[in-house]
């Protein structure tokens, strides 16, 4: 694999456009394009900067190999740069916290509710009695979306 192909693969796996990378390196998008097409090569300063951005060694960028095997994994870009993964974790955490609050409230304030479907106690009785069932349903849907977002970023 050529240097240009490695640069393009790392950029895409990091979720960056050529424009995004160009802004980080303070070069033009055309410069990034030329590097990726092997029409020119980046200077050492840019190679070092890209190794920091992609969390790989300069050996990996230049040769495609390195001694620190864990840093050479192109599929494991640093999580600090993966905004969607962090957003998914944040959504999951907040939704789980709200669900726990609903559970705690249903224990602290036990509620029994009689509906046309039957008599409900516990969490369901509390949600129906306080008419917060729709809020709870929305929170569960958002939680599922957060889980999908997180899993998508880890496995795909």
DRENLOKE-879024 format. One record per atom (N, C-alpha, C): atom name; chain; x, y, z; residue in three letters; residue number from 1. Coordinates in nm, 4 decimals. Layout:
DRENLOKE-879024
NODE   marvex   badren         c1         c2         c3   marke   tike
NODE       CA        A          X          Y          Z     ALA    NUM
...
end
This chain:
DRENLOKE-879024
NODE   marvex   badren         c1         c2         c3   marke   tike
NODE        N        A     0.0853    -0.1175     0.0000     UNK      1
NODE       CA        A     0.0000     0.0000     0.0000     UNK      1
NODE        C        A     0.0903     0.1244     0.0000     UNK      1
NODE        N        A     0.0569     0.2180    -0.0823     UNK      2
NODE       CA        A     0.1376     0.3396    -0.0942     UNK      2
NODE        C        A     0.1077     0.4357     0.0208     UNK      2
NODE        N        A     0.1968     0.5330     0.0383     UNK      3
NODE       CA        A     0.1776     0.6353     0.1403     UNK      3
NODE        C        A     0.0446     0.7072     0.1194     UNK      3
NODE        N        A     0.0139     0.7418    -0.0042     UNK      4
NODE       CA        A    -0.1109     0.8112    -0.0339     UNK      4
NODE        C        A    -0.2335     0.7301     0.0050     UNK      4
NODE        N        A    -0.2305     0.6000    -0.0256     UNK      5
NODE       CA        A    -0.3429     0.5129     0.0104     UNK      5
NODE        C        A    -0.3580     0.5027     0.1620     UNK      5
NODE        N        A    -0.2441     0.4926     0.2331     UNK      6
NODE       CA        A    -0.2489     0.4875     0.3793     UNK      6
NODE        C        A    -0.3072     0.6163     0.4363     UNK      6
NODE        N        A    -0.2639     0.7298     0.3819     UNK      7
NODE       CA        A    -0.3152     0.8587     0.4294     UNK      7
NODE        C        A    -0.4657     0.8700     0.4070     UNK      7
NODE        N        A    -0.5102     0.8264     0.2892     UNK      8
NODE       CA        A    -0.6530     0.8339     0.2585     UNK      8
NODE        C        A    -0.7328     0.7401     0.3501     UNK      8
NODE        N        A    -0.6830     0.6194     0.3722     UNK      9
NODE       CA        A    -0.7526     0.5229     0.4575     UNK      9
NODE        C        A    -0.7639     0.5746     0.6007     UNK      9
NODE        N        A    -0.6552     0.6279     0.6529     UNK     10
NODE       CA        A    -0.6569     0.6803     0.7893     UNK     10
NODE        C        A    -0.7511     0.7999     0.8021     UNK     10
NODE        N        A    -0.7494     0.8874     0.7022     UNK     11
NODE       CA        A    -0.8369     1.0044     0.7051     UNK     11
NODE        C        A    -0.9831     0.9619     0.7069     UNK     11
NODE        N        A    -1.0179     0.8667     0.6214     UNK     12
NODE       CA        A    -1.1574     0.8211     0.6154     UNK     12
NODE        C        A    -1.1987     0.7509     0.7437     UNK     12
NODE        N        A    -1.1098     0.6689     0.7997     UNK     13
NODE       CA        A    -1.1436     0.5993     0.9240     UNK     13
NODE        C        A    -1.1562     0.6950     1.0404     UNK     13
NODE        N        A    -1.0887     0.8085     1.0317     UNK     14
NODE       CA        A    -1.1021     0.9104     1.1360     UNK     14
NODE        C        A    -1.2266     0.9953     1.1150     UNK     14
NODE        N        A    -1.2958     0.9742     1.0035     UNK     15
NODE       CA        A    -1.4178     1.0500     0.9756     UNK     15
NODE        C        A    -1.3915     1.1935     0.9349     UNK     15
NODE        N        A    -1.2764     1.2177     0.8745     UNK     16
NODE       CA        A    -1.2412     1.3534     0.8328     UNK     16
NODE        C        A    -1.2524     1.3672     0.6817     UNK     16
NODE        N        A    -1.2979     1.4812     0.6350     UNK     17
NODE       CA        A    -1.2939     1.5114     0.4923     UNK     17
NODE        C        A    -1.1562     1.5687     0.4614     UNK     17
NODE        N        A    -1.1253     1.5790     0.3337     UNK     18
NODE       CA        A    -0.9989     1.6409     0.2962     UNK     18
NODE        C        A    -0.9942     1.7846     0.3473     UNK     18
NODE        N        A    -1.1068     1.8519     0.3419     UNK     19
NODE       CA        A    -1.1150     1.9903     0.3895     UNK     19
NODE        C        A    -1.0878     1.9982     0.5402     UNK     19
NODE        N        A    -1.1456     1.9038     0.6173     UNK     20
NODE       CA        A    -1.1241     1.9017     0.7622     UNK     20
NODE        C        A    -0.9764     1.8838     0.7949     UNK     20
NODE        N        A    -0.9140     1.7864     0.7289     UNK     21
NODE       CA        A    -0.7724     1.7600     0.7538     UNK     21
NODE        C        A    -0.6872     1.8790     0.7117     UNK     21
NODE        N        A    -0.7223     1.9388     0.5981     UNK     22
NODE       CA        A    -0.6474     2.0547     0.5499     UNK     22
NODE        C        A    -0.6510     2.1676     0.6520     UNK     22
NODE        N        A    -0.7663     2.1890     0.7141     UNK     23
NODE       CA        A    -0.7777     2.2939     0.8158     UNK     23
NODE        C        A    -0.6923     2.2616     0.9374     UNK     23
NODE        N        A    -0.6907     2.1336     0.9783     UNK     24
NODE       CA        A    -0.6100     2.0948     1.0945     UNK     24
NODE        C        A    -0.4614     2.1138     1.0680     UNK     24
NODE        N        A    -0.4201     2.0906     0.9431     UNK     25
NODE       CA        A    -0.2779     2.0999     0.9092     UNK     25
NODE        C        A    -0.2394     2.2368     0.8540     UNK     25
NODE        N        A    -0.3390     2.3215     0.8316     UNK     26
NODE       CA        A    -0.3166     2.4552     0.7756     UNK     26
NODE        C        A    -0.2552     2.4469     0.6350     UNK     26
NODE        N        A    -0.3153     2.3599     0.5523     UNK     27
NODE       CA        A    -0.2785     2.3484     0.4112     UNK     27
NODE        C        A    -0.4075     2.3528     0.3299     UNK     27
NODE        N        A    -0.3960     2.3461     0.1985     UNK     28
NODE       CA        A    -0.5165     2.3468     0.1147     UNK     28
NODE        C        A    -0.5696     2.2051     0.0962     UNK     28
NODE        N        A    -0.6951     2.1958     0.0582     UNK     29
NODE       CA        A    -0.7556     2.0659     0.0296     UNK     29
NODE        C        A    -0.6848     1.9996    -0.0880     UNK     29
NODE        N        A    -0.6409     2.0794    -0.1837     UNK     30
NODE       CA        A    -0.5710     2.0270    -0.3010     UNK     30
NODE        C        A    -0.4393     1.9606    -0.2599     UNK     30
NODE        N        A    -0.3745     2.0152    -0.1582     UNK     31
NODE       CA        A    -0.2502     1.9548    -0.1084     UNK     31
NODE        C        A    -0.2782     1.8154    -0.0533     UNK     31
NODE        N        A    -0.3849     1.8025     0.0237     UNK     32
NODE       CA        A    -0.4233     1.6711     0.0785     UNK     32
NODE        C        A    -0.4523     1.5751    -0.0358     UNK     32
NODE        N        A    -0.5248     1.6224    -0.1362     UNK     33
NODE       CA        A    -0.5583     1.5401    -0.2518     UNK     33
NODE        C        A    -0.4321     1.4912    -0.3225     UNK     33
NODE        N        A    -0.3344     1.5782    -0.3411     UNK     34
NODE       CA        A    -0.2090     1.5397    -0.4069     UNK     34
NODE        C        A    -0.1331     1.4355    -0.3257     UNK     34
NODE        N        A    -0.1342     1.4494    -0.1925     UNK     35
NODE       CA        A    -0.0681     1.3504    -0.1081     UNK     35
NODE        C        A    -0.1352     1.2149    -0.1234     UNK     35
NODE        N        A    -0.2697     1.2138    -0.1220     UNK     36
NODE       CA        A    -0.3438     1.0884    -0.1285     UNK     36
NODE        C        A    -0.3351     1.0221    -0.2664     UNK     36
NODE        N        A    -0.3124     1.1010    -0.3696     UNK     37
NODE       CA        A    -0.2972     1.0471    -0.5053     UNK     37
NODE        C        A    -0.1510     1.0171    -0.5380     UNK     37
NODE        N        A    -0.0628     1.0326    -0.4389     UNK     38
NODE       CA        A     0.0812     1.0106    -0.4563     UNK     38
NODE        C        A     0.1422     1.1001    -0.5630     UNK     38
NODE        N        A     0.0845     1.2175    -0.5814     UNK     39
NODE       CA        A     0.1412     1.3143    -0.6757     UNK     39
NODE        C        A     0.2488     1.3979    -0.6082     UNK     39
NODE        N        A     0.2451     1.4029    -0.4749     UNK     40
NODE       CA        A     0.3497     1.4668    -0.3958     UNK     40
NODE        C        A     0.3490     1.4010    -0.2591     UNK     40
NODE        N        A     0.4509     1.4315    -0.1791     UNK     41
NODE       CA        A     0.4612     1.3731    -0.0453     UNK     41
NODE        C        A     0.4638     1.4834     0.0594     UNK     41
NODE        N        A     0.4034     1.4564     0.1740     UNK     42
NODE       CA        A     0.4032     1.5573     0.2805     UNK     42
NODE        C        A     0.5420     1.5723     0.3415     UNK     42
NODE        N        A     0.5727     1.6936     0.3866     UNK     43
NODE       CA        A     0.6970     1.7176     0.4576     UNK     43
NODE        C        A     0.6919     1.6469     0.5923     UNK     43
NODE        N        A     0.8079     1.6355     0.6544     UNK     44
NODE       CA        A     0.8193     1.5676     0.7832     UNK     44
NODE        C        A     0.7290     1.6305     0.8898     UNK     44
NODE        N        A     0.7180     1.7617     0.8888     UNK     45
NODE       CA        A     0.6337     1.8312     0.9869     UNK     45
NODE        C        A     0.4887     1.7837     0.9755     UNK     45
NODE        N        A     0.4401     1.7685     0.8530     UNK     46
NODE       CA        A     0.3022     1.7247     0.8319     UNK     46
NODE        C        A     0.2847     1.5768     0.8659     UNK     46
NODE        N        A     0.3873     1.4959     0.8380     UNK     47
NODE       CA        A     0.3803     1.3540     0.8744     UNK     47
NODE        C        A     0.3690     1.3385     1.0266     UNK     47
NODE        N        A     0.4452     1.4167     1.0995     UNK     48
NODE       CA        A     0.4393     1.4112     1.2457     UNK     48
NODE        C        A     0.3011     1.4563     1.2940     UNK     48
NODE        N        A     0.2497     1.5643     1.2375     UNK     49
NODE       CA        A     0.1171     1.6123     1.2760     UNK     49
NODE        C        A     0.0095     1.5083     1.2465     UNK     49
NODE        N        A     0.0184     1.4442     1.1286     UNK     50
NODE       CA        A    -0.0819     1.3419     1.0938     UNK     50
NODE        C        A    -0.0684     1.2194     1.1836     UNK     50
NODE        N        A     0.0526     1.1859     1.2238     UNK     51
NODE       CA        A     0.0684     1.0709     1.3144     UNK     51
NODE        C        A    -0.0002     1.1005     1.4478     UNK     51
NODE        N        A     0.0034     1.2259     1.4917     UNK     52
NODE       CA        A    -0.0667     1.2638     1.6144     UNK     52
NODE        C        A    -0.2187     1.2616     1.5944     UNK     52
NODE        N        A    -0.2647     1.3142     1.4822     UNK     53
NODE       CA        A    -0.4084     1.3186     1.4543     UNK     53
NODE        C        A    -0.4663     1.1778     1.4477     UNK     53
NODE        N        A    -0.3951     1.0847     1.3804     UNK     54
NODE       CA        A    -0.4456     0.9485     1.3604     UNK     54
NODE        C        A    -0.4023     0.8520     1.4700     UNK     54
NODE        N        A    -0.3175     0.8995     1.5621     UNK     55
NODE       CA        A    -0.2660     0.8164     1.6707     UNK     55
NODE        C        A    -0.1944     0.6915     1.6178     UNK     55
NODE        N        A    -0.1081     0.7124     1.5214     UNK     56
NODE       CA        A    -0.0215     0.6064     1.4685     UNK     56
NODE        C        A     0.1208     0.6617     1.4671     UNK     56
NODE        N        A     0.2177     0.5723     1.4493     UNK     57
NODE       CA        A     0.3561     0.6180     1.4444     UNK     57
NODE        C        A     0.3891     0.6709     1.3055     UNK     57
NODE        N        A     0.4936     0.7497     1.2979     UNK     58
NODE       CA        A     0.5395     0.7966     1.1665     UNK     58
NODE        C        A     0.5912     0.6785     1.0852     UNK     58
NODE        N        A     0.6457     0.5764     1.1523     UNK     59
NODE       CA        A     0.6875     0.4539     1.0821     UNK     59
NODE        C        A     0.5701     0.3933     1.0063     UNK     59
NODE        N        A     0.4552     0.3888     1.0728     UNK     60
NODE       CA        A     0.3385     0.3318     1.0058     UNK     60
NODE        C        A     0.2975     0.4181     0.8862     UNK     60
NODE        N        A     0.2976     0.5486     0.9042     UNK     61
NODE       CA        A     0.2597     0.6370     0.7933     UNK     61
NODE        C        A     0.3527     0.6176     0.6734     UNK     61
NODE        N        A     0.4831     0.6129     0.6986     UNK     62
NODE       CA        A     0.5796     0.6088     0.5893     UNK     62
NODE        C        A     0.5965     0.4686     0.5318     UNK     62
NODE        N        A     0.6166     0.3696     0.6206     UNK     63
NODE       CA        A     0.6486     0.2335     0.5752     UNK     63
NODE        C        A     0.5299     0.1379     0.5761     UNK     63
NODE        N        A     0.4316     0.1692     0.6567     UNK     64
NODE       CA        A     0.3180     0.0774     0.6695     UNK     64
NODE        C        A     0.3386    -0.0242     0.7795     UNK     64
NODE        N        A     0.4487    -0.0145     0.8544     UNK     65
NODE       CA        A     0.4769    -0.1060     0.9651     UNK     65
NODE        C        A     0.5303    -0.0252     1.0821     UNK     65
NODE        N        A     0.5213    -0.0834     1.1998     UNK     66
NODE       CA        A     0.5824    -0.0206     1.3162     UNK     66
NODE        C        A     0.6044    -0.1244     1.4230     UNK     66
NODE        N        A     0.6810    -0.0893     1.5240     UNK     67
NODE       CA        A     0.7115    -0.1820     1.6318     UNK     67
NODE        C        A     0.5999    -0.1869     1.7349     UNK     67
NODE        N        A     0.5342    -0.0762     1.7573     UNK     68
NODE       CA        A     0.4247    -0.0719     1.8536     UNK     68
NODE        C        A     0.2967    -0.1177     1.7840     UNK     68
NODE        N        A     0.2710    -0.2471     1.7884     UNK     69
NODE       CA        A     0.1601    -0.3048     1.7124     UNK     69
NODE        C        A     0.0260    -0.2422     1.7475     UNK     69
NODE        N        A     0.0051    -0.2080     1.8749     UNK     70
NODE       CA        A    -0.1251    -0.1538     1.9148     UNK     70
NODE        C        A    -0.1511    -0.0173     1.8511     UNK     70
NODE        N        A    -0.0466     0.0591     1.8239     UNK     71
NODE       CA        A    -0.0654     0.1906     1.7644     UNK     71
NODE        C        A    -0.0807     0.1817     1.6138     UNK     71
NODE        N        A    -0.0571     0.0649     1.5560     UNK     72
NODE       CA        A    -0.0649     0.0496     1.4109     UNK     72
NODE        C        A    -0.2040     0.0097     1.3647     UNK     72
NODE        N        A    -0.2916    -0.0221     1.4568     UNK     73
NODE       CA        A    -0.4254    -0.0641     1.4189     UNK     73
NODE        C        A    -0.4990     0.0519     1.3544     UNK     73
NODE        N        A    -0.5258     0.0411     1.2251     UNK     74
NODE       CA        A    -0.5942     0.1503     1.1568     UNK     74
NODE        C        A    -0.7430     0.1513     1.1866     UNK     74
NODE        N        A    -0.7967     0.0418     1.2380     UNK     75
NODE       CA        A    -0.9394     0.0372     1.2678     UNK     75
NODE        C        A    -0.9709     0.0958     1.4040     UNK     75
NODE        N        A    -0.8682     0.1231     1.4852     UNK     76
NODE       CA        A    -0.8924     0.1774     1.6180     UNK     76
NODE        C        A    -0.8385     0.3186     1.6271     UNK     76
NODE        N        A    -0.9051     0.4110     1.5626     UNK     77
NODE       CA        A    -0.8687     0.5520     1.5723     UNK     77
NODE        C        A    -0.9026     0.5984     1.7134     UNK     77
NODE        N        A    -0.8260     0.6882     1.7675     UNK     78
NODE       CA        A    -0.8446     0.7329     1.9057     UNK     78
NODE        C        A    -0.9879     0.7778     1.9299     UNK     78
NODE        N        A    -1.0466     0.7319     2.0413     UNK     79
NODE       CA        A    -1.1858     0.7646     2.0721     UNK     79
NODE        C        A    -1.2052     0.9130     2.0982     UNK     79
NODE        N        A    -1.0993     0.9823     2.1383     UNK     80
NODE       CA        A    -1.1146     1.1251     2.1663     UNK     80
NODE        C        A    -1.1556     1.2032     2.0424     UNK     80
NODE        N        A    -1.1244     1.1516     1.9234     UNK     81
NODE       CA        A    -1.1601     1.2195     1.8004     UNK     81
NODE        C        A    -1.2932     1.1701     1.7432     UNK     81
NODE        N        A    -1.3516     1.0694     1.8051     UNK     82
NODE       CA        A    -1.4726     1.0098     1.7526     UNK     82
NODE        C        A    -1.5949     1.0703     1.8214     UNK     82
NODE        N        A    -1.6422     1.1807     1.7681     UNK     83
NODE       CA        A    -1.7480     1.2577     1.8323     UNK     83
NODE        C        A    -1.8808     1.1829     1.8383     UNK     83
NODE        N        A    -1.9127     1.1063     1.7340     UNK     84
NODE       CA        A    -2.0410     1.0351     1.7346     UNK     84
NODE        C        A    -2.0450     0.9271     1.8421     UNK     84
NODE        N        A    -1.9331     0.8582     1.8632     UNK     85
NODE       CA        A    -1.9263     0.7566     1.9673     UNK     85
NODE        C        A    -1.9483     0.8198     2.1039     UNK     85
NODE        N        A    -1.8808     0.9300     2.1285     UNK     86
NODE       CA        A    -1.8937     0.9991     2.2570     UNK     86
NODE        C        A    -2.0359     1.0515     2.2743     UNK     86
NODE        N        A    -2.0948     1.1043     2.1669     UNK     87
NODE       CA        A    -2.2331     1.1508     2.1735     UNK     87
NODE        C        A    -2.3270     1.0344     2.2065     UNK     87
NODE        N        A    -2.3064     0.9195     2.1441     UNK     88
NODE       CA        A    -2.3888     0.8011     2.1728     UNK     88
NODE        C        A    -2.3780     0.7589     2.3179     UNK     88
NODE        N        A    -2.2556     0.7583     2.3715     UNK     89
NODE       CA        A    -2.2373     0.7244     2.5128     UNK     89
NODE        C        A    -2.3063     0.8247     2.6042     UNK     89
NODE        N        A    -2.2963     0.9527     2.5694     UNK     90
NODE       CA        A    -2.3606     1.0566     2.6495     UNK     90
NODE        C        A    -2.5130     1.0381     2.6495     UNK     90
NODE        N        A    -2.5700     1.0130     2.5322     UNK     91
NODE       CA        A    -2.7152     0.9928     2.5215     UNK     91
NODE        C        A    -2.7580     0.8728     2.6045     UNK     91
NODE        N        A    -2.6852     0.7620     2.5915     UNK     92
NODE       CA        A    -2.7187     0.6417     2.6685     UNK     92
NODE        C        A    -2.7119     0.6680     2.8185     UNK     92
NODE        N        A    -2.6094     0.7367     2.8619     UNK     93
NODE       CA        A    -2.5926     0.7662     3.0043     UNK     93
NODE        C        A    -2.7061     0.8535     3.0570     UNK     93
NODE        N        A    -2.7395     0.9587     2.9832     UNK     94
NODE       CA        A    -2.8458     1.0491     3.0285     UNK     94
NODE        C        A    -2.9816     0.9779     3.0320     UNK     94
NODE        N        A    -3.0108     0.9000     2.9292     UNK     95
NODE       CA        A    -3.1390     0.8288     2.9262     UNK     95
NODE        C        A    -3.1471     0.7258     3.0380     UNK     95
NODE        N        A    -3.0380     0.6536     3.0617     UNK     96
NODE       CA        A    -3.0366     0.5554     3.1702     UNK     96
NODE        C        A    -3.0577     0.6252     3.3046     UNK     96
NODE        N        A    -2.9986     0.7412     3.3212     UNK     97
NODE       CA        A    -3.0157     0.8174     3.4442     UNK     97
NODE        C        A    -3.1619     0.8588     3.4639     UNK     97
NODE        N        A    -3.2268     0.9049     3.3585     UNK     98
NODE       CA        A    -3.3678     0.9448     3.3679     UNK     98
NODE        C        A    -3.4551     0.8228     3.3998     UNK     98
NODE        N        A    -3.4255     0.7093     3.3385     UNK     99
NODE       CA        A    -3.5024     0.5875     3.3665     UNK     99
NODE        C        A    -3.4853     0.5474     3.5137     UNK     99
NODE        N        A    -3.3627     0.5572     3.5647     UNK    100
NODE       CA        A    -3.3395     0.5259     3.7063     UNK    100
NODE        C        A    -3.4156     0.6220     3.7980     UNK    100
NODE        N        A    -3.4248     0.7468     3.7583     UNK    101
NODE       CA        A    -3.5017     0.8446     3.8377     UNK    101
NODE        C        A    -3.6488     0.8059     3.8400     UNK    101
NODE        N        A    -3.7023     0.7663     3.7252     UNK    102
NODE       CA        A    -3.8425     0.7210     3.7203     UNK    102
NODE        C        A    -3.8617     0.5988     3.8103     UNK    102
NODE        N        A    -3.7675     0.5050     3.8058     UNK    103
NODE       CA        A    -3.7782     0.3859     3.8909     UNK    103
NODE        C        A    -3.7753     0.4240     4.0386     UNK    103
NODE        N        A    -3.6834     0.5139     4.0747     UNK    104
NODE       CA        A    -3.6734     0.5571     4.2147     UNK    104
NODE        C        A    -3.8017     0.6269     4.2592     UNK    104
NODE        N        A    -3.8548     0.7134     4.1753     UNK    105
NODE       CA        A    -3.9792     0.7828     4.2096     UNK    105
NODE        C        A    -4.0957     0.6858     4.2259     UNK    105
NODE        N        A    -4.0996     0.5822     4.1412     UNK    106
NODE       CA        A    -4.2093     0.4856     4.1521     UNK    106
NODE        C        A    -4.1987     0.4039     4.2803     UNK    106
NODE        N        A    -4.0773     0.3914     4.3351     UNK    107
NODE       CA        A    -4.0596     0.3211     4.4623     UNK    107
NODE        C        A    -4.0922     0.4147     4.5790     UNK    107
NODE        N        A    -4.0453     0.5378     4.5694     UNK    108
NODE       CA        A    -4.0686     0.6354     4.6771     UNK    108
NODE        C        A    -4.2175     0.6715     4.6866     UNK    108
NODE        N        A    -4.2808     0.6901     4.5729     UNK    109
NODE       CA        A    -4.4223     0.7258     4.5666     UNK    109
NODE        C        A    -4.5002     0.6149     4.4954     UNK    109
NODE        N        A    -4.5288     0.5050     4.5655     UNK    110
NODE       CA        A    -4.6022     0.3953     4.5009     UNK    110
NODE        C        A    -4.7386     0.4434     4.4513     UNK    110
NODE        N        A    -4.7737     0.3994     4.3350     UNK    111
NODE       CA        A    -4.8936     0.4482     4.2702     UNK    111
NODE        C        A    -4.9660     0.3301     4.2076     UNK    111
NODE        N        A    -5.0933     0.3223     4.2296     UNK    112
NODE       CA        A    -5.1762     0.2218     4.1649     UNK    112
NODE        C        A    -5.2734     0.2922     4.0725     UNK    112
NODE        N        A    -5.2856     0.2420     3.9510     UNK    113
NODE       CA        A    -5.3714     0.3078     3.8526     UNK    113
NODE        C        A    -5.4628     0.2047     3.7885     UNK    113
NODE        N        A    -5.5899     0.2367     3.7849     UNK    114
NODE       CA        A    -5.6880     0.1511     3.7201     UNK    114
NODE        C        A    -5.7198     0.2092     3.5830     UNK    114
NODE        N        A    -5.6978     0.1299     3.4791     UNK    115
NODE       CA        A    -5.7293     0.1729     3.3430     UNK    115
NODE        C        A    -5.8246     0.0724     3.2814     UNK    115
NODE        N        A    -5.8620     0.0974     3.1585     UNK    116
NODE       CA        A    -5.9510     0.0029     3.0897     UNK    116
NODE        C        A    -5.8773    -0.1282     3.0589     UNK    116
NODE        N        A    -5.7442    -0.1267     3.0689     UNK    117
NODE       CA        A    -5.6650    -0.2485     3.0443     UNK    117
NODE        C        A    -5.6392    -0.3279     3.1710     UNK    117
NODE        N        A    -5.6669    -0.2681     3.2860     UNK    118
NODE       CA        A    -5.6450    -0.3371     3.4121     UNK    118
NODE        C        A    -5.5858    -0.2441     3.5164     UNK    118
NODE        N        A    -5.5446    -0.3054     3.6271     UNK    119
NODE       CA        A    -5.4875    -0.2313     3.7390     UNK    119
NODE        C        A    -5.3357    -0.2435     3.7330     UNK    119
NODE        N        A    -5.2658    -0.1302     3.7403     UNK    120
NODE       CA        A    -5.1208    -0.1287     3.7315     UNK    120
NODE        C        A    -5.0606    -0.0700     3.8576     UNK    120
NODE        N        A    -4.9527    -0.1334     3.9043     UNK    121
NODE       CA        A    -4.8755    -0.0830     4.0173     UNK    121
NODE        C        A    -4.7295    -0.0728     3.9755     UNK    121
NODE        N        A    -4.6480    -0.0232     4.0668     UNK    122
NODE       CA        A    -4.5053    -0.0126     4.0385     UNK    122
NODE        C        A    -4.4762     0.0965     3.9369     UNK    122
NODE        N        A    -4.3769     0.0721     3.8535     UNK    123
NODE       CA        A    -4.3354     0.1728     3.7560     UNK    123
NODE        C        A    -4.4494     0.2071     3.6593     UNK    123
NODE        N        A    -4.5163     0.1042     3.6072     UNK    124
NODE       CA        A    -4.6231     0.1303     3.5102     UNK    124
NODE        C        A    -4.7381     0.2064     3.5761     UNK    124
NODE        N        A    -4.7721     0.1723     3.6994     UNK    125
NODE       CA        A    -4.8767     0.2453     3.7715     UNK    125
NODE        C        A    -4.8373     0.3905     3.7934     UNK    125
NODE        N        A    -4.7100     0.4133     3.8282     UNK    126
NODE       CA        A    -4.6607     0.5492     3.8485     UNK    126
NODE        C        A    -4.6656     0.6287     3.7185     UNK    126
NODE        N        A    -4.6188     0.5687     3.6088     UNK    127
NODE       CA        A    -4.6169     0.6392     3.4801     UNK    127
NODE        C        A    -4.7576     0.6730     3.4315     UNK    127
NODE        N        A    -4.8486     0.5777     3.4462     UNK    128
NODE       CA        A    -4.9866     0.6031     3.4031     UNK    128
NODE        C        A    -5.0568     0.7015     3.4963     UNK    128
NODE        N        A    -5.0331     0.6881     3.6262     UNK    129
NODE       CA        A    -5.0986     0.7753     3.7242     UNK    129
NODE        C        A    -5.0515     0.9197     3.7150     UNK    129
NODE        N        A    -4.9260     0.9387     3.6863     UNK    130
NODE       CA        A    -4.8729     1.0752     3.6770     UNK    130
NODE        C        A    -4.8747     1.1270     3.5334     UNK    130
NODE        N        A    -4.9270     1.0456     3.4445     UNK    131
NODE       CA        A    -4.9374     1.0817     3.3023     UNK    131
NODE        C        A    -4.8012     1.1182     3.2410     UNK    131
NODE        N        A    -4.6991     1.0425     3.2808     UNK    132
NODE       CA        A    -4.5644     1.0642     3.2269     UNK    132
NODE        C        A    -4.5220     0.9487     3.1370     UNK    132
NODE        N        A    -4.6148     0.8648     3.0995     UNK    133
NODE       CA        A    -4.5834     0.7478     3.0166     UNK    133
NODE        C        A    -4.5223     0.7891     2.8823     UNK    133
NODE        N        A    -4.5700     0.8994     2.8243     UNK    134
NODE       CA        A    -4.5172     0.9412     2.6936     UNK    134
NODE        C        A    -4.3741     0.9928     2.7049     UNK    134
NODE        N        A    -4.3445     1.0591     2.8145     UNK    135
NODE       CA        A    -4.2068     1.1037     2.8377     UNK    135
NODE        C        A    -4.1160     0.9819     2.8495     UNK    135
NODE        N        A    -4.1617     0.8819     2.9242     UNK    136
NODE       CA        A    -4.0839     0.7597     2.9429     UNK    136
NODE        C        A    -4.0615     0.6890     2.8087     UNK    136
NODE        N        A    -4.1650     0.6818     2.7263     UNK    137
NODE       CA        A    -4.1527     0.6160     2.5954     UNK    137
NODE        C        A    -4.0518     0.6897     2.5080     UNK    137
NODE        N        A    -4.0569     0.8221     2.5085     UNK    138
NODE       CA        A    -3.9609     0.9016     2.4297     UNK    138
NODE        C        A    -3.8188     0.8767     2.4801     UNK    138
NODE        N        A    -3.8001     0.8716     2.6119     UNK    139
NODE       CA        A    -3.6672     0.8467     2.6689     UNK    139
NODE        C        A    -3.6154     0.7094     2.6255     UNK    139
NODE        N        A    -3.7018     0.6093     2.6259     UNK    140
NODE       CA        A    -3.6606     0.4748     2.5839     UNK    140
NODE        C        A    -3.6222     0.4747     2.4352     UNK    140
NODE        N        A    -3.6981     0.5452     2.3529     UNK    141
NODE       CA        A    -3.6658     0.5528     2.2096     UNK    141
NODE        C        A    -3.5323     0.6237     2.1882     UNK    141
NODE        N        A    -3.5103     0.7318     2.2606     UNK    142
NODE       CA        A    -3.3830     0.8042     2.2494     UNK    142
NODE        C        A    -3.2684     0.7152     2.2984     UNK    142
NODE        N        A    -3.2918     0.6385     2.4049     UNK    143
NODE       CA        A    -3.1909     0.5444     2.4547     UNK    143
NODE        C        A    -3.1539     0.4425     2.3477     UNK    143
NODE        N        A    -3.2535     0.3889     2.2801     UNK    144
NODE       CA        A    -3.2275     0.2926     2.1722     UNK    144
NODE        C        A    -3.1465     0.3593     2.0608     UNK    144
NODE        N        A    -3.1807     0.4843     2.0280     UNK    145
NODE       CA        A    -3.1030     0.5575     1.9279     UNK    145
NODE        C        A    -2.9588     0.5770     1.9714     UNK    145
NODE        N        A    -2.9365     0.6087     2.0989     UNK    146
NODE       CA        A    -2.8009     0.6237     2.1514     UNK    146
NODE        C        A    -2.7228     0.4939     2.1455     UNK    146
NODE        N        A    -2.7900     0.3827     2.1764     UNK    147
NODE       CA        A    -2.7241     0.2518     2.1687     UNK    147
NODE        C        A    -2.6857     0.2208     2.0249     UNK    147
NODE        N        A    -2.7777     0.2461     1.9314     UNK    148
NODE       CA        A    -2.7479     0.2214     1.7899     UNK    148
NODE        C        A    -2.6309     0.3074     1.7439     UNK    148
NODE        N        A    -2.6301     0.4329     1.7816     UNK    149
NODE       CA        A    -2.5215     0.5243     1.7442     UNK    149
NODE        C        A    -2.3879     0.4760     1.7999     UNK    149
NODE        N        A    -2.3867     0.4344     1.9248     UNK    150
NODE       CA        A    -2.2637     0.3870     1.9877     UNK    150
NODE        C        A    -2.2150     0.2584     1.9232     UNK    150
NODE        N        A    -2.3045     0.1621     1.9053     UNK    151
NODE       CA        A    -2.2656     0.0338     1.8466     UNK    151
NODE        C        A    -2.2213     0.0518     1.7030     UNK    151
NODE        N        A    -2.2884     0.1381     1.6301     UNK    152
NODE       CA        A    -2.2524     0.1651     1.4891     UNK    152
NODE        C        A    -2.1104     0.2175     1.4797     UNK    152
NODE        N        A    -2.0729     0.3069     1.5711     UNK    153
NODE       CA        A    -1.9396     0.3658     1.5673     UNK    153
NODE        C        A    -1.8318     0.2654     1.6084     UNK    153
NODE        N        A    -1.8666     0.1667     1.6919     UNK    154
NODE       CA        A    -1.7677     0.0690     1.7357     UNK    154
NODE        C        A    -1.7491    -0.0400     1.6312     UNK    154
NODE        N        A    -1.8572    -0.0895     1.5721     UNK    155
NODE       CA        A    -1.8491    -0.2069     1.4868     UNK    155
NODE        C        A    -1.8540    -0.1786     1.3373     UNK    155
NODE        N        A    -1.8943    -0.0601     1.2957     UNK    156
NODE       CA        A    -1.9075    -0.0365     1.1514     UNK    156
NODE        C        A    -1.8226     0.0777     1.1061     UNK    156
end
